[in-house]
Every structure is written in structure tokens, then in C-alpha cells.
Amino acid sequence: MDVNEMILTIEDLRKDYGSKSVLNGISFQVKRGEIIGYIGANGAGKSTTVKILLGIEGDYTGKITFFGRDISDGDVDYKRKIGYVPEVAEVYDNLTGQEYLTFIGELYGLTYERADYKAKSLMELFGVGEVYHSRIASYSKGMRQKLLIISSLLHNPELLFFDEPINGLDANSVLIFKEILASLAGHGKTVFYSSHIMDVVEKISSRIILLKDGKIAADGTFEELKHHNQEGTLEQIFNQLTGFSNHKELSERFVSIVEEV
């Protein structure tokens, strides 16, 4: 495993929606085995970046290279090496967990038998083996989230994109998921982790990229960001770099209105 291998290279990525510029010249490289905390305020360009990388969004300028290959040539074979858990995902409620996961596995080239074996084993390890043959419509939010995480990993991808992946997970499952991420990185997988839960991003990320107004405002390890910004937590650094400092005032005004009689 070459830890210096460049999995992803982005050069001067730009994207407009009409007259609104969403990405304004983003450039960075990602090595094998990195866990990237990809953060920013709503509208900063995080989701747009990921959608472009996944081929969901087009009409951009700049250069994107996956696994040493420019994706502008139209060849989508690189997507076989990617796993994705979106913040909001639609699943087929009328299918059982088994039907859904084996369907996803077969889409990625696994045999039915292999997909069924891996899906059942992963569901059991994640504490939801008992609902493997139940319809997804009966699943709780946490069960659905575990299903989505498993579906993103079935085909053994090289690069993973997780957008708010722990929504709905209980505390024990969050601990398991953090360990899964660390183990994946240790086995050479590369992870993009996007979340507004700063303490989780701070703990799991080997590197943090912060977007502001479609540009990179910070890029480095948590210790490097803390050194340059002289703040204690990632949340404080985030607030400083994004210029948000009136949260206490707003909360006090909010509560004062709640208490009005």
C-alpha cells in the first residue's frame, strides 16, 4: 500500500448556478488512507463539490483526476471504486433489507450469493441482523442509516463519501462507526466525511478542509488549524474562520422571546 498515492486531485474547480457562484477555484489533493473532514456552513459548496465528484452535477470548470485519470473523458468506470452515503437518501421501502442490499451488490458486479453473504454478515455485526428479511418500511431511522452505510461498503470501494452519516445512530453505534472509519483508513481506504457535528469531525479526521463562500478557508490537521488560529476546539476555529461570533447573543434573544408572557 502506497500511502503517498494520490487518489484524488482537484484543480481550480468552479461551479455557477445562474449568476450565483458556488465554487470559486477549489484546488487540493487527497492521498490514500486519509480521512478528510470536509466542512463549511450551509451554502459553502460542500455538497456541490461531492455531487460533481460523483458525476451527479456537471457543467463545471477545472480538472478532476480520480486514481490518476481525468474524469472529463466521460468514462464512469471510476465510480465502481466509490461508496456514498448522502445526507438524505431514498430507499425502496417495499423491499426487505436483503433484497435491497443484494440488488445494490449486484449493481456493482457482485454475484447474488456473495452480496447476500456480505450483506447478512455486515447487518449482523452492525446489530441489525434481525431485520435483514424485514421490509425497510418497518425500519427505524437508525436501522435505515446502518443499511445505507452497509450498502456503500458492500463492493469494497477505495474512496468513500459520507454526508452526515451518523444521523439517527445510537451512541454505541456511533462508537462502532468511528472504529470502522479508522480501520478502513488503516486498510488504505480514503474517506471524505462531511458533517456539522464538529467534535466528531475533530476526533476522526486526519485532515480538515474548511470551505467558506466556495473557497478553501483552511486545510490541515486539527493541530495545524489550532496552531494557526489559536483556538481550542474545531467548533471555535470554525466560528472564527466563518466569521460567526454572535451565537450567544442570538441564543439569549431566542430564549427571551420564549419566556415572554
Secondary structure, 3 states (H helix, E strand, C coil): CCCCCEEEEEEEEEEEECCEEEEEEEEEEEECCCEEEEEECCCCCHHHHHHHHCCCCCCCEEEEEECCEEHHHCCCHHHHHEEEECCCCCCCCCCEHHHHHHHHHHHCCCCHHHHHHHHHHHHHHCCCHHHCCCEHHHCCHHHHHHHHHHHHHCCCCCEEEEECCCCCCCHHHHHHHHHHHHHHHHCCCEEEEECCCHHHHHHHCCEEEEEECCEEEEEECHHHHHHHHCCCCHHHHHHHHHCCCCHHHHHHHHHHHHCCC
